[in-house]
Every structure is written in C-alpha cells, then in structure tokens.
Amino acid sequence: MKDLTLNAQSAESIIHCGAGTFEKYAKKLAEKQIYVVTDSNVFAIYRHMMWQTFGDNFPVTILPAGESSKTYNNLIAILKDMLKAGMKRTCTVVAFGGGVVGDIAGLAASLYMRGVHLVQIPTTLLSQVDSSVGGKTAVDMCGVKNVIGTFYQPEEVIADPLFLKTLTDREIRCGLGEIVKYGALDGGIFKKLKLNTARLTDYDFLEDITYDCIAHKAKVVCEDERDLSGKRKSLNLGHTTGHALELFYRKKSHGEFVLIGMFYELYIAEKLNICGGQYAEDIKNLILCVLKKIPVYENIEEAAAYAVYDKKNEDGNVSLIVPKCVGGCAEIKLSLSEYTAFLKECAKKL
C-alpha cells in the first residue's frame, strides 16, 4: 500500500494505491454526504460491497455499461438527480467504476454548484493506471470523443487491485494497452515490462506496475496540468490513431485501440527515421505480447479522417506522439493525406 500526492496547480490530489486501500479509505466516505455514479456491470458485482461501505440508502446513478453512456444527456440526468437528492456544495461525488464512469462523474462534480468534492474509485486496470488520475473529465458528442470536458482534480483516488480479480481477460488486456504506453514513455517501466513479459497478467505484477504508471502520470500532470506547455501531450502516445480507429470501427476497447494505434504510429516513426533498431522491435514485441496480432482493417482511409478531430492538432495537421528512444518520445505533424498514406501502407504490410 502506497500513497502518492499529485500537487497540481489547481488542487492537491491524494492517490492511494495497493491492496487494502479500499477498506482503509472508502469507509470514511460514509461519514460524508455522497452521490455515487457507477455502471450496471460494476453495480451487479459490487452492490453488496457498496451497501456495506456506504450504507443502504445513498443516492446513485447506475449507467448502462460502455462508452455509449458517456453522453451529454446522461450528464444532465446525473446533475438533475443530484439536485433532486438534495446534494449540497459540501457533497462528494464518488466515481465507482471504470474510465467512462470516472469521466462523466468527474465532469458532473466539476459542474454541480460550480464544483463539489470528487473521489475516484477505479475498478478497471485502465482506469487505475491512467484515466482516474490527472483530472481530465469529459463526455463525447457528435461521434467525437471527450469533446465536452474540464480539468478537475479528484481529492482522492483509491486504486485497489482487489477489483482486478473480477475483470475479464479482455479488460486486463485493455489496461495493459495504457501500461505499454507508459513503457514507451518511461525507461524504468520499459525495463520492468521487458523483464516480466511472462507475468504481465499476474496481480502482484499489476499492483506494482500500476503504482509506477501513476507516479509517471502524476509527475507529468504536475508539470503541465492543462496541456499548456506540451509536456502532457506525451500521455497521448498511440491515442491519435487509436481514437480514430475506435471511433470508426468500434469493435474493440479503448486500450486495445491504443496498442493498435501505437503499432501504426511506430511504423510511421520508423519510416521517418525517428525511431528504429532494437528499441522499435522491443516496443512491437510488447504490443504483440498483449494483442498477439494487429487487425487488418479495410477502408482505413475513412477511419483516418477521424484523426482531424484530435485536440492535439494544430494548423490543419495531424499530431502524433511516437516513441523515439528509451524514456523519450517525439511529436510528428503530418497533413491528413500524408497520415492516411502511411496508415494504408502499414495496413498492406500486416
């Protein structure tokens, strides 16, 4: 069990990481006025735990599980129900679930009465290693991911590996997508992943590497909380192409698409002599340790068009964050036509 403090410019966020953190810290929330946001899958598994922890009469919104719930209409429904339930400005929104729950609950907390307390209890590997930390909140609109959102730091994050034991293999794989991303950004994580390729799904290893990923993200967020200096851009490695494919094909989960996006973007980095040699092969091997095979997509030029909505883009160019060397990355800016040509070329070689 380890605690980590994220001292962002706007607020301090305390992150509790490791076995036993839920039992130690979640029960304290029962002493406060809380409003819980969760989803149908999480509630079905953990409703008794919630009742034992928070009591049997807390107000709650239970969203249908999945990305399709991250909508403006659901956001407004949460805010209306918070008002109906008599939530005060001193209340605490508890995001009890994965990335979708964390994003929409965080946004609701940032908006209700101009901002109330927020605690994230991430229940998926992806949300534990990445989305619950750093204060990005959002909902999707018009087919564009995270287009309505705020920066709003949770007061606490409770990342307990006990929740990983009920995840499917695919959900673990999804979280490993973000973990491999951190390996491409952090030399220590990269080395640890290379030495433990046979243990990537072991719970002890996941608990250990989760803390490392959180520590890396916390450092970056402290330096560039609102994406103003460009340092936080690095955390989007693999995401430009991953999001574009996710929006168009919708047949895999976010973390899987991050890995696929990393593979395509690494190909571009190699073609442009930004990354190569054994390091590029090592990154590919880590990707394939998780995914086994990169899907072959038809009509990839249509998927590529979704990349123009990425928030990193400037001056009409598509921005990609790619691996460069151990512990280092680079930004590539390409016209849409150049970017599309590279994706098509890579797809033909799969």
RAGIJO-V368734 format. One record per helix or strand of 2 or more residues. SS is the DSSP state (a for helix, b for strand). FROM is the first residue (numbers start at 0). TO is the last residue. If there is no record, write none. Layout:
# RAGIJO-V368734
SS;FROM;TO / SS;FROM;TO
This chain:
# RAGIJO-V368734
b;1;6 / b;11;16 / a;20;30 / b;33;38 / a;39;53 / b;58;62 / a;66;68 / a;71;83 / b;91;96 / a;98;113 / b;116;121 / a;124;130 / b;135;140 / b;143;150 / b;155;158 / a;160;165 / a;168;184 / a;186;194 / a;196;198 / a;202;222 / a;230;235 / a;238;248 / a;253;270 / a;276;290 / a;299;308 / b;316;324 / b;327;333 / a;335;348
